[in-house]
Amino acid sequence: RGHIAFERDVDQVLVGPFDVDKLALTSPRGPLVDAVRRSSTTVTTLPTAELAASQSGTLAYVPAIDAAGALGLVGPDGTFEALGPLVNDYTFPRVSPDGNAIAFLGALGQYVDVEIYDRLRGSTTKLTQDEAASGVAWHPDGRSLAIASRKKDAAGIFLKQLDGRERLLVATPAGVTSLRNAAWSPEIGGVV
C-alpha cells in the first residue's frame, strides 16, 4: 500500500513496502541504491539524511557523492532527475504534497532562508528574507508551510503562505534555543 524510508545507523537509508493498516513492512527492506548526503550544518547536532517524500510518492534527496550539491528526484523505477541549478548551499529538502515543488533551507551569509524550487517552471524563489530558519514542513494543502525561524522581533513556528502572508503558530518558549523538525499531523490537522 506504500513504502517507508528510514535511517539505520548513521550511514544507511533503507526503503521497504509498508502496510499502513498493520503498521508493518510487507516484505524485506533494502538499502537506497545511492548514497544520501547527511546534514553538516549547525542547524542540527546529529547528521540527518537530506531526503523527503511527498504523499504522492515522490522522493527527493541530495546525493552524497555530488560535491556540487545537486538536488534531485528519484522516480519509482529508481531513475534520478537532477534539479536546478541551485546557487546556494542548501539543506532539508521537503517535497510538496503534489510533488511539484521542493522547499529547502538555503544558506547565504549569516542567514538561512526558505527557498522553493518549482519543478514545472524550473525556477527557484526565496520565500523568506533575512531569517534564521531551522526547519520547514509543507501544509497538507500545498499552499503554505510551517517554518521554524528566528526573526528580529519573534521566534517560533510560523505559517507562511506562498503569497508571503504569515502568522505565528507557536512561539519559542523561554529558555528554548530553537524549534525544528516540524511535521503536519493529518489526523489533527495541526503542526507537531
Number of C-alpha atoms within 10 A of each C-alpha: 8 12 14 15 19 13 13 10 6 11 13 17 19 14 18 19 17 19 15 13 7 8 8 12 16 15 10 9 15 13 15 15 11 16 17 20 21 19 18 14 13 9 17 13 9 12 15 18 25 22 24 19 21 19 13 12 17 18 21 25 26 26 22 16 12 12 8 11 18 20 25 20 22 17 13 10 6 12 10 17 13 15 17 15 13 15 13 13 15 24 29 26 29 25 29 27 20 14 20 16 23 26 25 27 26 23 21 13 9 9 14 25 23 30 21 22 23 18 14 8 9 11 14 18 11 14 17 20 13 16 18 22 28 25 27 25 25 25 22 19 10 17 13 19 26 29 28 28 25 22 12 8 5 12 21 23 27 20 22 21 16 14 9 10 9 15 11 15 16 15 16 17 11 6 6 8 10 19 20 19 14 18 17 16 12 10 6 8 10 13 17 11
